[in-house]
Structures are given as structure tokens and as C-alpha cells.
Amino acid sequence: MDLIDEAVAEVLDRAGRWLAWDGTPTLYDNNAWTPHKALRRVTDHLIDHLAEIECRLAGLETIPDHWHGRTVTTHADCARFTETDLDEARSRLTRLAISYRARLATVEPAQLDARPDEATWSLREVVEHVAGVTYYARAIDGGRDAPR
């Protein structure tokens, strides 16, 4: 399941182009987007669902998230985006991606596809959903593919 690795690679590729960000948030999908906000949302989403996977595999109740999500833009989200910020994002997101890979490597295919009930996604569906974190990075480009 390379979906998370591929999503993180896309996010980081896009983030490499944000070093020239002019400080003006992009308005997309009824929200303001900045580099820091996009990376915050990517990180929060990866953490949230990794915790869900860990809890489910351990037989524990999952904890609902209480993130403010994409509808909130903090003062910190509007900070200048620097080379150090990009380096920190690379470290953080690649570690999260490898955590998914390491955890899922021990899960049998039947476990990946099992649904605890009709309303709950299988672990494979959770991973497919999480791979959609590219949405947050694409939002800075108005949802479009960014030029290479």
C-alpha cells in the first residue's frame, strides 16, 4: 500500500514551490489556504487516521478528533514559509508515511478489508481516504495541478 507514500511525496513536491509564497492566502472551497495551514491539515489528518488504525487493531475505541480543521486559519498559518519549514515538513511527513507503511506491513489482507460494521470503513478504505491529503496541498493552487 504505497498510497500514503505517494500522497506525501506529492504534498512535499508542492511544498517545495511554496518558498516563494507572497503571503496572500488562496481562497478555495470556501476556505483560506496558506502553506502552513495546508501542512497542518495534512499532518493532522495523517495523525488522526493512524491513531484510528492503531486503536482498531488493538481492539480499543477510537477517539473522535477535535481538530478545528480547514475552516479555521490561525495566525501561525499566515507565517512566512521558509526553507526550514520545508525541511521540518519533510521530516515530519516522511516519518508519518513510514509509520503507516510499518504498521500496515503486519496487517493481513483479510484484516485490511474487514468492516467492523456497516457504517465503519475497512482499514483499506481508511488508507484510501487518507491518501486524499493531497487536497490540502492542491488547495493552495486553487485545486488545480500545479506546474512542475
Residue, then its C-alpha position, 0 to 999 in steps of 0.5 A: m500500500d504505497l498510497i500514503d507514500e505517494a500522497v506525501a511525496e506529492v504534498l512535499d513536491r508542492a511544498g517545495r514551490w511554496l518558498a516563494w509564497d507572497g503571503t496572500p492566502t488562496l481562497y478555495d472551497n470556501n476556505a483560506w489556504t496558506p502553506h502552513k495551514a495546508l501542512r497542518r491539515v495534512t499532518d493532522h489528518l495523517i495523525d488522526h487516521l493512524a491513531e484510528i488504525e492503531c486503536r482498531l487493531a488493538g481492539l480499543e475505541t477510537i477517539p473522535d478528533h477535535w481538530h478545528g480543521r480547514t475552516v479555521t486559519t490561525h495566525a501561525d498559518c499566515a507565517r512566512f514559509t521558509e526553507t526550514d519549514l520545508d525541511e521540518a515538513r519533510s521530516r515530519l511527513t516522511r516519518l508519518a508515511i513510514s509509520y503507516r507503511a510499518r504498521l500496515a506491513t503486519v496487517e493481513p489482507a483479510q484484516l485490511d478489508a474487514r468492516p467492523d460494521e456497516a457504517t465503519w470503513s475497512l482499514r483499506e478504505v481508511v488508507e484510501h481516504v487518507a491518501g486524499v491529503t493531497y487536497y490540502a496541498r492542491a488547495i493552495d493552487g486553487g485545486r488545480d495541478a500545479p506546474r512542475 
